[in-house]
């Protein structure tokens, strides 16, 4: 308690000087928290775009060749088949799930769907039940298509959330029948996407029917539009994608150097560079914050040196009447630490309040969502404050110990 009184008395001697010195420390922590909070908002926004499917997933499809090969001319269209899913599953290492996907009318096409007097143009997909493990849709009503639906070729479907809104006006659609190009299908469930932006719009406007039913009712062939693949947890999606494309290129006689015959995409290709960007932003944030904080701490150290000089006679008297060196060190270091902690706490709270205010009043978009200050960042900032605060008081304390009591008593 006596130590706190002494610290308070020392800081109170020159309030303006203490406040101006503390501002540098507050500003450093404030800048650190703001940069970290805003970078998390950017990271959350981008991550939400990938939330709609497995993070270790990839997609492969056929395209038109750009090179002639083994008697085939360039410009030949490669069309994948449903048996390619089993081929990939058996011959490619690191594959966990392979889901062939067929879309009625082709990619991006809508189809005439009716329920009583309501109509809409929605995407109709032929799928196997495992596809939901890759796209990670949430079931809103009823159930998703299952293995029995697939084996028996049942005319059932699970509809996207947007389909439910348009055709059923948000009423429970389970058990009702919809007409897809004149063919009746019973709705067994409704699902919704966890993704954001365009991906969510596409997912929520899909009608999923069993692949076997799709082939019988609409296609009459075994062609598919693309393969959705989930890799094993320990597999590299880039390596697996490359292996699949090479295997399919061999099967469909595509030139090994043809970059267009077999197309592909995996989340790692896009999210990997973004992760590096996030890491760079965080690193810059820490650098700017620490440099500003160091400048503030130097100011604290200088103020403590001035304080020691002003209290030279007081320190000499205390030394003369028996004060131990550790007592002098503790007092000066404690003063520097207290000033740093108070200033840092103010900057920390100001930064958190501003980030929370931005989160509350800002408009979320695809690239910015839920800015926040992570607990580890706040704890790390406080630890830095403690360390730097102690360092700020060490040099002045060391100088105070070098003052001889006799010289200090004669000091004017």
MITORDO-503971 format. One line per field, with one value per residue (C-alpha): residue in one letter; x, y, z. Coordinates in pm, 1 decimal. Example, Ala and Ser with C-alpha at 12.3 -4.5 7.8 and 13.67 -1.06 7.14 Angstrom:
2
code	a, s
xx	1230.0, 1367.0
yy	-450.0, -106.0
zz	780.0, 714.0
! end
This chain:
412
code	x, x, x, x, x, x, x, x, x, x, x, x, x, x, x, x, x, x, x, x, x, x, x, x, x, x, x, x, x, x, x, x, x, x, x, x, x, x, x, x, x, x, x, x, x, x, x, x, x, x, x, x, x, x, x, x, x, x, x, x, x, x, x, x, x, x, x, x, x, x, x, x, x, x, x, x, x, x, x, x, x, x, x, x, x, x, x, x, x, x, x, x, x, x, x, x, x, x, x, x, x, x, x, x, x, x, x, x, x, x, x, x, x, x, x, x, x, x, x, x, x, x, x, x, x, x, x, x, x, x, x, x, x, x, x, x, x, x, x, x, x, x, x, x, x, x, x, x, x, x, x, x, x, x, x, x, x, x, x, x, x, x, x, x, x, x, x, x, x, x, x, x, x, x, x, x, x, x, x, x, x, x, x, x, x, x, x, x, x, x, x, x, x, x, x, x, x, x, x, x, x, x, x, x, x, x, x, x, x, x, x, x, x, x, x, x, x, x, x, x, x, x, x, x, x, x, x, x, x, x, x, x, x, x, x, x, x, x, x, x, x, x, x, x, x, x, x, x, x, x, x, x, x, x, x, x, x, x, x, x, x, x, x, x, x, x, x, x, x, x, x, x, x, x, x, x, x, x, x, x, x, x, x, x, x, x, x, x, x, x, x, x, x, x, x, x, x, x, x, x, x, x, x, x, x, x, x, x, x, x, x, x, x, x, x, x, x, x, x, x, x, x, x, x, x, x, x, x, x, x, x, x, x, x, x, x, x, x, x, x, x, x, x, x, x, x, x, x, x, x, x, x, x, x, x, x, x, x, x, x, x, x, x, x, x, x, x, x, x, x, x, x, x, x, x, x, x, x, x, x, x, x, x, x, x, x, x, x, x, x, x, x, x, x, x, x, x, x, x, x, x, x, x, x, x, x, x, x, x, x, x, x
xx	0.0, 283.8, 444.6, 121.8, 98.0, 454.7, 386.7, 70.6, 252.6, 536.1, 305.9, 91.6, 385.9, 364.0, 29.1, 62.1, 404.0, 276.1, -29.3, 172.3, 422.9, 148.5, -12.6, 269.7, 215.7, -162.6, -131.3, 96.8, -144.7, -440.2, -287.4, -199.5, -554.1, -717.1, -496.8, -544.6, -921.3, -967.8, -746.7, -966.7, -1270.3, -1107.4, -1009.3, -1357.8, -1513.1, -1290.9, -1325.6, -1703.6, -1674.0, -1510.1, -1739.1, -1983.9, -1763.8, -1492.0, -1162.9, -974.8, -1198.2, -1140.2, -1339.8, -1247.6, -1432.2, -1383.4, -1305.5, -1206.7, -856.1, -607.0, -362.4, -400.7, -300.7, -305.5, -516.2, -757.8, -771.1, -756.9, -1086.6, -1224.3, -1469.4, -1395.1, -1709.5, -1662.3, -1871.8, -2020.6, -1781.7, -1493.3, -1585.4, -1510.8, -1198.9, -1063.3, -1161.1, -966.5, -658.3, -577.4, -419.1, -548.0, -910.1, -1178.9, -1504.7, -1574.0, -1916.3, -2014.8, -2244.3, -2476.3, -2670.6, -2984.7, -2930.3, -2563.0, -2380.0, -2565.1, -2890.8, -3229.1, -3521.8, -3896.5, -4013.0, -4372.7, -4572.1, -4944.2, -4958.0, -4596.7, -4315.3, -3943.1, -3624.6, -3388.4, -3080.6, -3156.4, -2865.6, -2820.0, -2614.9, -2519.5, -2590.4, -2220.1, -2210.8, -2336.8, -2014.3, -1825.4, -2060.5, -2166.2, -2523.9, -2740.1, -3074.9, -3361.2, -3657.3, -3692.3, -3391.5, -3142.8, -3150.5, -3018.7, -2868.8, -3208.4, -3331.1, -3025.0, -3049.0, -3422.1, -3414.0, -3687.6, -3841.3, -3758.0, -3562.7, -3416.4, -3466.7, -3256.8, -3375.3, -3448.3, -3662.4, -3866.4, -3913.0, -4034.0, -4245.6, -4374.7, -4367.8, -4153.6, -4410.2, -4285.4, -4242.6, -4184.4, -4428.6, -4538.1, -4480.9, -4310.8, -4298.9, -3957.5, -3994.7, -4327.6, -4206.9, -4336.3, -4091.8, -4173.4, -3988.3, -3823.7, -3628.6, -3492.9, -3127.5, -2936.3, -2581.3, -2326.7, -2129.2, -2147.7, -2219.5, -2260.6, -2181.1, -2466.2, -2704.1, -2617.9, -2649.5, -2981.2, -3136.0, -3050.9, -3283.4, -3096.8, -3230.1, -3065.4, -2816.5, -2986.1, -3319.7, -3159.3, -3016.8, -3349.7, -3572.6, -3366.7, -3035.3, -3048.9, -2668.0, -2387.3, -2234.0, -2171.5, -2066.4, -1792.6, -1645.0, -1650.9, -1373.4, -1290.7, -931.4, -806.0, -710.4, -338.6, -349.6, -235.1, -523.0, -279.8, -111.7, -441.6, -587.5, -279.9, -294.4, -664.1, -613.9, -320.6, -514.7, -818.1, -593.3, -450.9, -797.9, -941.9, -622.9, -548.1, -194.5, 16.6, 112.7, -238.4, -339.6, -706.5, -828.1, -909.5, -999.0, -977.2, -995.0, -926.0, -979.6, -612.0, -519.4, -724.3, -719.0, -344.9, -227.6, -496.6, -368.0, -23.9, -180.4, -350.3, -23.1, 154.9, -111.6, -82.7, 296.5, 278.1, 23.9, 254.6, 552.5, 372.6, 222.8, 550.3, 750.6, 498.1, 492.3, 871.8, 870.7, 623.4, 828.0, 1140.3, 939.5, 846.6, 1210.4, 1316.7, 1050.0, 1173.7, 1529.3, 1405.3, 1212.0, 1522.9, 1724.2, 1458.0, 1448.8, 1824.1, 1826.5, 1528.1, 1699.6, 2019.0, 1831.7, 1661.5, 1994.2, 2153.7, 1891.5, 1927.0, 1709.2, 1831.3, 1915.8, 1632.7, 1384.5, 1498.8, 1486.2, 1139.0, 997.6, 1132.9, 1052.8, 706.7, 643.2, 743.8, 539.6, 231.6, 247.6, 288.3, 6.6, -240.0, -159.2, -163.4, -493.9, -652.6, -520.4, -630.7, -984.4, -1012.7, -902.8, -1145.2, -1436.3, -1362.6, -1338.7, -1665.1, -1825.1, -1711.3, -1850.5, -2183.5, -2240.5, -2050.5, -2224.2, -2099.9, -1992.1, -1817.1, -1469.6, -1531.8, -1727.5, -1728.4, -1407.2, -1287.9, -999.2, -882.3, -804.2, -446.8, -376.8, -501.2, -301.7, 11.1, -29.8, -50.2, 256.5, 449.3, 336.4, 465.5, 801.6, 851.2, 728.0, 990.7, 1258.5, 1151.6, 1223.6, 1544.5, 1779.8, 1658.4, 1674.7, 2030.6, 2125.3, 1966.0, 2179.6, 2498.1, 2426.6, 2632.4, 2430.3, 2686.2, 2669.7, 2292.7, 2258.7, 2473.2, 2267.4, 2068.8
yy	0.0, 240.7, 162.5, 251.4, 579.7, 665.7, 581.9, 793.1, 1083.7, 1065.2, 1057.9, 1337.2, 1577.9, 1647.5, 1529.8, 1684.1, 1529.7, 1187.7, 1209.2, 1313.3, 1037.0, 777.1, 877.3, 717.6, 385.3, 406.1, 485.7, 186.6, -60.8, 113.9, 81.0, -283.1, -372.9, -183.9, -346.2, -692.0, -644.0, -521.0, -797.4, -1052.5, -893.3, -945.2, -1302.2, -1389.8, -1251.3, -1456.1, -1771.9, -1747.3, -1782.7, -2124.5, -2242.9, -2400.6, -2699.3, -2915.9, -2730.8, -3024.5, -3064.3, -3028.4, -3036.0, -3181.1, -3152.8, -3209.2, -2925.5, -2888.0, -2997.4, -2745.0, -2996.4, -3283.8, -3626.6, -3987.6, -3910.5, -3677.0, -3316.0, -3018.9, -2874.5, -3219.0, -3196.4, -3420.8, -3543.8, -3727.6, -4032.0, -4160.3, -4456.2, -4208.2, -4162.5, -4526.6, -4511.3, -4218.0, -4378.0, -4695.7, -4555.5, -4227.0, -4213.2, -3963.3, -3970.5, -3998.0, -3927.9, -3896.3, -3762.4, -3746.4, -3450.9, -3407.5, -3088.1, -3080.1, -2845.0, -2789.0, -2556.7, -2235.8, -2345.5, -2321.5, -2555.8, -2518.5, -2622.1, -2598.3, -2639.7, -2568.2, -2210.3, -2122.6, -2164.1, -2102.4, -2172.2, -2366.9, -2582.8, -2956.7, -3179.2, -3554.7, -3654.7, -3933.6, -3889.0, -3842.0, -3510.8, -3333.7, -3429.4, -3215.2, -2917.9, -2936.0, -2816.3, -2785.2, -2962.8, -2721.6, -2957.6, -3332.9, -3525.5, -3537.5, -3801.6, -4135.4, -4458.5, -4628.4, -4345.1, -4398.9, -4779.3, -4781.1, -4478.8, -4302.2, -3982.1, -3776.9, -3457.3, -3222.5, -2857.2, -2551.5, -2278.8, -2035.5, -2296.9, -2333.6, -1956.2, -1921.9, -2232.9, -2294.7, -1939.5, -2070.6, -2333.4, -2684.4, -2857.7, -3214.6, -3460.4, -3225.8, -3295.1, -3062.1, -3090.2, -3077.4, -3052.7, -3231.2, -3514.2, -3536.2, -3556.3, -3580.6, -3333.4, -3519.1, -3225.3, -2873.8, -2776.5, -2450.0, -2341.2, -2232.5, -2044.2, -1674.7, -1460.2, -1628.7, -1976.9, -1955.3, -1828.7, -2120.5, -2380.0, -2246.9, -2259.4, -2624.3, -2922.0, -3243.2, -3575.0, -3920.9, -3977.0, -4302.0, -4120.4, -3836.2, -4078.8, -4254.6, -3947.7, -3691.7, -3801.1, -4155.9, -4165.3, -4191.1, -3848.2, -3613.9, -3250.5, -3277.7, -3475.2, -3336.2, -3490.1, -3478.7, -3570.1, -3747.7, -3517.3, -3586.2, -3551.3, -3248.7, -3129.4, -2996.2, -3334.9, -3525.8, -3288.3, -3324.7, -3705.8, -3714.9, -3487.0, -3695.6, -4021.1, -3885.7, -3740.7, -4086.4, -4245.0, -3990.5, -3966.3, -3603.0, -3482.3, -3485.9, -3121.7, -3002.6, -2751.7, -2740.5, -3094.8, -3161.9, -2867.6, -2852.7, -2634.7, -2677.1, -2444.1, -2449.1, -2265.2, -1963.2, -1979.4, -2052.5, -1716.2, -1538.5, -1702.9, -1562.4, -1218.3, -1244.6, -1351.0, -1054.0, -810.0, -946.9, -921.9, -561.1, -485.9, -621.0, -435.1, -99.7, -147.6, -255.4, 24.8, 281.3, 113.5, 115.5, 487.4, 535.6, 318.1, 520.7, 826.2, 656.2, 570.4, 929.6, 1059.9, 823.3, 949.1, 1304.9, 1190.7, 1026.5, 1343.6, 1557.2, 1317.1, 1279.5, 1430.6, 1218.9, 903.0, 1004.0, 1051.6, 715.5, 547.2, 726.8, 606.9, 246.9, 192.2, -115.0, -94.8, -337.7, -95.4, 183.7, -47.5, -176.2, 172.8, 311.7, 1.1, -12.2, 353.0, 287.7, -33.8, 131.9, 421.0, 176.5, -51.1, 231.5, 385.5, 46.2, -50.5, 271.8, 206.9, -157.2, -72.0, 211.4, -24.2, -298.4, -53.0, 85.4, -262.4, -362.0, -42.0, -118.7, -472.3, -340.4, -59.2, -164.2, -331.7, -687.1, -793.7, -1082.8, -957.8, -814.6, -974.2, -973.5, -782.2, -896.0, -884.5, -1232.9, -1308.5, -1426.7, -1088.4, -898.1, -1121.9, -1086.0, -707.5, -706.7, -930.1, -693.8, -404.9, -570.9, -656.5, -314.6, -138.4, -315.1, -232.9, 132.6, 150.4, -53.8, 210.4, 492.1, 253.4, 156.2, 524.2, 591.6, 317.2, 476.2, 797.7, 804.3, 907.7, 1181.7, 1333.3, 1309.1, 1495.6, 1781.9, 1790.2, 2108.6
zz	0.0, 84.3, -249.7, -433.5, -242.1, -338.3, -704.2, -703.3, -539.9, -793.9, -1097.8, -955.2, -927.4, -1299.1, -1430.2, -1777.1, -1832.9, -1724.5, -1953.2, -2257.3, -2194.1, -2147.1, -2475.9, -2674.8, -2498.5, -2541.3, -2909.9, -2975.0, -2816.6, -2980.8, -3328.7, -3267.0, -3159.7, -3448.6, -3714.6, -3563.9, -3534.0, -3890.1, -4029.0, -3850.3, -4015.5, -4355.0, -4267.2, -4140.0, -4456.9, -4685.2, -4474.9, -4495.0, -4871.3, -4821.5, -4544.9, -4789.9, -4868.8, -4719.6, -4678.1, -4831.9, -5136.5, -5507.6, -5829.4, -6170.1, -6501.8, -6873.5, -7116.3, -7479.6, -7573.8, -7705.8, -7858.7, -8103.1, -7972.1, -8096.1, -8400.0, -8218.1, -8330.3, -8098.3, -7979.3, -7888.5, -7599.3, -7303.4, -7124.6, -6797.1, -6716.3, -6394.1, -6385.7, -6361.5, -5996.2, -5919.7, -6137.7, -5936.1, -5606.5, -5686.6, -5856.6, -5681.1, -5335.0, -5079.4, -5200.4, -4933.0, -5120.7, -5493.4, -5586.5, -5955.2, -6025.9, -6324.1, -6388.0, -6596.7, -6889.1, -6806.1, -6567.6, -6485.1, -6648.4, -6474.8, -6531.8, -6525.4, -6178.0, -6059.0, -5740.3, -5778.3, -5911.1, -5827.6, -6081.3, -6087.4, -6282.1, -6057.1, -6100.8, -6093.4, -5985.0, -6001.9, -5697.2, -5462.3, -5087.3, -5002.8, -5189.8, -4877.6, -4695.1, -4945.6, -4973.3, -4606.9, -4656.7, -4345.9, -4342.1, -4268.2, -4308.2, -4344.8, -4470.9, -4753.5, -5026.4, -4896.7, -5022.9, -5053.1, -5276.5, -5494.4, -5511.8, -5590.2, -5819.3, -5624.9, -5757.0, -5449.6, -5396.6, -5138.6, -5231.2, -5152.1, -4915.7, -5198.9, -5377.1, -5059.4, -5036.8, -5396.4, -5444.7, -5092.9, -4955.1, -4667.0, -4563.2, -4481.9, -4820.7, -4694.9, -4849.6, -5128.4, -5498.2, -5741.2, -6119.3, -6287.7, -6663.3, -6632.5, -6401.9, -6044.0, -5753.4, -5383.6, -5160.6, -4871.0, -4728.8, -4759.5, -4719.2, -4708.2, -4780.4, -4521.2, -4784.4, -4867.2, -5170.7, -5510.4, -5382.6, -5131.2, -5399.8, -5626.4, -5351.6, -5222.1, -5568.8, -5630.2, -5634.5, -5551.8, -5685.6, -5671.3, -5951.5, -6055.7, -6084.2, -6278.3, -6535.4, -6586.9, -6588.8, -6778.2, -6917.6, -7050.3, -7054.5, -6803.4, -6868.7, -6576.0, -6548.7, -6288.0, -6000.8, -5647.3, -5438.3, -5068.8, -4983.5, -4675.8, -4390.9, -4439.6, -4819.3, -5019.9, -5240.1, -5502.1, -5535.9, -5546.5, -5806.2, -6025.8, -5997.8, -6091.6, -6392.3, -6515.8, -6474.3, -6659.5, -6929.9, -6992.1, -6996.5, -7241.2, -7451.6, -7376.2, -7451.9, -7129.0, -7187.4, -7274.0, -7001.6, -7104.4, -7162.6, -6798.1, -6573.3, -6196.9, -5888.6, -5518.8, -5224.7, -5132.9, -5454.9, -5353.7, -4975.5, -4947.2, -5088.8, -4886.3, -4569.2, -4651.6, -4696.9, -4356.8, -4196.8, -4357.7, -4236.0, -3882.2, -3897.5, -4017.7, -3744.4, -3474.9, -3624.2, -3639.4, -3293.3, -3134.6, -3295.1, -3172.7, -2833.8, -2811.4, -2886.2, -2603.1, -2366.6, -2445.8, -2345.3, -2018.1, -1955.3, -2022.0, -1785.0, -1516.1, -1571.0, -1521.7, -1215.3, -1070.6, -1127.5, -958.8, -660.9, -624.8, -276.7, -168.7, -290.9, -110.2, 217.2, 182.6, 110.0, 407.2, 653.4, 542.3, 235.6, 48.4, -324.0, -401.3, -245.0, -477.2, -781.1, -695.3, -652.2, -979.1, -1185.8, -1027.6, -1123.0, -1485.1, -1494.0, -1344.3, -1591.2, -1882.5, -1765.8, -1711.2, -2048.0, -2220.3, -2062.8, -2186.3, -2538.2, -2524.6, -2415.8, -2669.0, -2947.0, -2840.6, -2814.3, -3159.9, -3315.7, -3145.1, -3272.3, -3626.9, -3594.9, -3472.5, -3719.2, -4031.1, -4323.7, -4373.3, -4721.1, -4888.0, -4791.6, -4443.0, -4161.0, -3779.4, -3695.6, -3354.6, -3112.5, -3025.4, -2660.5, -2740.3, -2904.8, -2598.9, -2363.6, -2578.6, -2575.7, -2194.6, -2166.2, -2395.0, -2176.3, -1860.0, -2015.4, -2173.2, -1860.2, -1651.5, -1907.4, -1903.3, -1531.3, -1527.3, -1669.9, -1438.9, -1142.1, -1230.8, -1250.8, -912.4, -755.0, -887.9, -694.8, -373.7, -65.8, 25.5, -324.1, -327.0, 1.3, -136.1, -463.4, -525.8
! end
